């Protein structure tokens, strides 16, 4: 059986946890991610940063049993910071897993499995076309979107209808910077990208960028 791939939507629902429950949840995620650290290279925030937030939260929580209003406020701020770190880590684990459910679940974070599938996806934004490292090459960069399976990049020497352009490549959802090589120096190229959702769902094309190849 092949690897199970799907759009990964993390579910934490930390607002449902008690203060002690959040600390326990964060501790379990710290253990899971420490055990499976090699499965999530470049994870941001890091496991060490999670541990720092967890220690700070536990210290603040310990002062609230017979604490002052200011100590309770400090605990609430520490909880918010811890929850933000956990949410960012879950999102980045989903990004790294890139549709691989089995890999994502090694993080210990939960996954949305119910509800209607997303029937639309947004176009990538902040799309740019810049000089590559060598003659005849260009970098394509863009800001990714949610609920995607990947992206389709098209390039042409004629800046008209992208639907008629040559497809350069299909790229995984984790890639936001792509090197295109073997282009003709001194020629202006036009490029755009669109998002691939589940099934046959696709976004509209991004804005078109153009550049003369060095």
C-alpha positions as CSV (number, residue, x, y, z in Angstrom):
1,X,0.0,0.0,0.0
2,X,1.3,3.5,-0.9
3,X,1.8,6.3,1.5
4,X,-1.5,8.0,2.5
5,X,-1.6,11.6,1.3
6,X,-4.2,14.2,2.1
7,X,-4.5,17.9,2.9
8,X,-3.2,18.2,6.5
9,X,-5.2,20.5,8.7
10,X,-3.9,20.5,12.3
11,X,-6.5,20.5,15.1
12,X,-5.4,21.5,18.7
13,X,-8.5,23.0,20.4
14,X,-6.3,24.2,23.3
15,X,-9.1,26.4,24.5
16,X,-10.9,23.3,25.8
17,X,-8.0,22.4,28.1
18,X,-7.6,23.4,31.7
19,X,-4.4,25.2,32.7
20,X,-2.9,21.9,34.0
21,X,-4.2,20.2,30.8
22,X,-2.3,22.6,28.6
23,X,0.9,21.9,30.5
24,X,0.4,18.2,30.1
25,X,-0.4,18.5,26.4
26,X,2.7,20.6,25.8
27,X,4.8,18.1,27.7
28,X,3.5,15.2,25.6
29,X,4.2,17.1,22.4
30,X,7.7,17.9,23.6
31,X,8.3,14.2,24.2
32,X,6.8,13.2,20.8
33,X,8.8,15.7,18.9
34,X,12.0,14.9,20.8
35,X,11.6,11.2,20.0
36,X,10.9,12.0,16.3
37,X,13.1,15.0,15.8
38,X,14.7,13.5,12.7
39,X,11.3,13.3,11.0
40,X,10.8,17.1,11.2
41,X,14.1,18.7,10.1
42,X,14.1,22.5,10.4
43,X,11.0,22.6,12.6
44,X,10.0,26.1,13.6
45,X,9.6,26.9,16.5
46,X,12.2,24.4,17.7
47,X,11.6,21.7,20.3
48,X,14.0,23.7,22.6
49,X,11.9,26.8,22.2
50,X,8.8,24.8,23.1
51,X,10.6,23.5,26.2
52,X,11.5,27.1,27.2
53,X,7.8,28.2,26.8
54,X,6.6,25.2,28.8
55,X,9.1,25.9,31.7
56,X,8.0,29.5,31.8
57,X,4.3,28.5,31.8
58,X,4.8,25.9,34.6
59,X,6.6,28.5,36.7
60,X,3.9,31.0,36.2
61,X,1.2,28.4,36.8
62,X,2.8,27.4,40.1
63,X,2.5,30.9,41.5
64,X,-1.3,31.2,40.9
65,X,-2.5,28.7,43.6
66,X,-2.5,31.5,46.2
67,X,-1.3,34.2,43.9
68,X,-2.2,37.8,43.2
69,X,-4.2,39.1,40.2
70,X,-0.9,40.2,38.6
71,X,0.5,36.7,38.9
72,X,-2.7,35.3,37.3
73,X,-2.3,37.7,34.5
74,X,1.3,36.6,34.0
75,X,0.1,33.0,33.9
76,X,-2.4,33.8,31.2
77,X,0.2,35.6,29.1
78,X,2.5,32.6,29.5
79,X,-0.3,30.2,28.4
80,X,-1.0,32.3,25.4
81,X,2.6,32.3,24.4
82,X,2.8,28.5,24.9
83,X,-0.4,27.9,22.9
84,X,0.9,30.1,20.0
85,X,4.2,28.1,20.0
86,X,2.2,24.8,19.8
87,X,0.0,26.1,17.0
88,X,3.0,27.3,15.0
89,X,4.7,23.9,15.5
90,X,1.6,22.0,14.4
91,X,1.3,24.1,11.2
92,X,5.0,23.6,10.4
93,X,4.8,19.8,11.1
94,X,2.0,19.7,8.5
95,X,4.0,21.7,6.1
96,X,7.0,19.4,6.5
97,X,4.9,16.3,6.2
98,X,3.6,17.6,2.9
99,X,0.4,15.4,2.8
100,X,2.0,12.4,4.5
101,X,-0.5,11.5,7.2
102,X,1.7,8.8,8.8
103,X,4.7,11.2,9.1
104,X,2.6,14.1,10.5
105,X,1.0,11.9,13.2
106,X,4.5,11.2,14.6
107,X,4.4,14.8,16.0
108,X,1.5,13.8,18.3
109,X,-0.6,16.6,16.9
110,X,-4.2,15.8,15.9
111,X,-5.6,16.1,12.4
112,X,-8.9,17.2,11.0
113,X,-10.6,14.2,9.6
114,X,-14.3,15.1,9.5
115,X,-16.3,17.7,7.7
116,X,-16.8,18.7,4.1
117,X,-13.6,18.9,2.0
118,X,-12.5,22.4,0.8
119,X,-13.9,23.0,-2.6
120,X,-11.8,26.1,-3.4
121,X,-8.1,27.1,-2.9
122,X,-6.5,30.5,-3.1
123,X,-3.9,31.6,-5.6
124,X,-0.4,31.9,-4.4
125,X,0.6,35.5,-3.5
126,X,3.7,37.7,-3.4
127,X,4.9,36.0,-6.6
128,X,8.3,37.1,-7.9
129,X,10.8,36.2,-10.7
130,X,14.4,37.0,-9.9
131,X,17.9,36.3,-11.2
132,X,19.2,32.8,-10.6
133,X,22.8,31.9,-9.5
134,X,24.1,31.3,-13.0
135,X,23.5,32.5,-16.5
136,X,20.3,31.2,-18.0
137,X,18.5,30.7,-14.7
138,X,15.8,32.4,-12.7
139,X,14.3,31.9,-9.2
140,X,10.6,31.7,-8.7
141,X,9.3,32.6,-5.2
142,X,5.8,33.0,-3.8
143,X,3.8,32.8,-0.6
144,X,2.0,29.6,-0.1
145,X,-1.7,29.1,0.8
146,X,-3.7,26.6,3.0
147,X,-5.5,23.5,1.9
148,X,-3.1,22.7,-1.0
149,X,-1.6,19.6,-2.4
150,X,1.0,21.4,-4.5
151,X,1.6,24.0,-7.1
152,X,1.8,24.2,-10.9
153,X,4.4,26.5,-12.4
154,X,4.1,27.7,-16.0
155,X,6.6,29.8,-18.0
156,X,6.6,31.3,-21.5
157,X,8.3,33.9,-23.8
158,X,4.8,35.2,-24.7
159,X,2.9,37.1,-21.9
160,X,-0.6,36.2,-22.9
161,X,-2.8,33.4,-21.7
162,X,-1.1,31.1,-19.1
163,X,-3.4,28.2,-20.0
164,X,-1.5,28.0,-23.3
165,X,2.0,28.1,-21.7
166,X,4.4,25.3,-21.2
167,X,4.2,23.7,-17.8
168,X,7.6,23.8,-16.2
169,X,6.9,21.6,-13.2
170,X,4.5,20.5,-10.5
171,X,6.0,21.1,-7.1
172,X,5.2,19.8,-3.6
173,X,3.4,22.1,-1.2
174,X,6.5,22.6,0.9
175,X,8.5,24.4,-1.8
176,X,8.2,28.2,-2.1
177,X,11.4,28.9,-4.0
178,X,12.1,27.2,-7.3
179,X,15.2,27.4,-9.6
180,X,14.5,27.2,-13.3
181,X,17.5,26.6,-15.5
182,X,18.4,26.2,-19.2
183,X,16.7,29.4,-20.2
184,X,17.9,31.6,-23.1
185,X,20.0,34.5,-21.9
186,X,18.8,37.9,-23.0
187,X,15.3,36.7,-23.5
188,X,12.3,38.0,-21.5
189,X,10.3,35.2,-19.9
190,X,6.8,35.4,-18.3
191,X,5.9,33.1,-15.4
192,X,2.9,32.4,-13.1
193,X,1.8,29.7,-10.6
194,X,-1.4,28.3,-9.4
195,X,-2.5,26.1,-6.4
196,X,-3.5,22.5,-6.8
197,X,-6.2,21.3,-4.3
198,X,-7.7,17.9,-3.8
199,X,-9.1,16.1,-6.8
200,X,-9.4,18.4,-9.7
201,X,-9.6,21.6,-7.7
202,X,-7.2,24.4,-8.8
203,X,-7.0,28.1,-8.1
204,X,-6.8,30.9,-10.6
205,X,-3.4,31.9,-11.8
206,X,-1.2,34.2,-9.7
207,X,-0.1,37.5,-11.0
208,X,2.2,37.2,-14.0
209,X,5.9,38.2,-13.4
210,X,8.4,38.8,-16.1
211,X,12.2,39.1,-16.3
212,X,15.0,39.2,-18.9
213,X,17.3,36.3,-18.3
214,X,20.9,37.2,-17.5
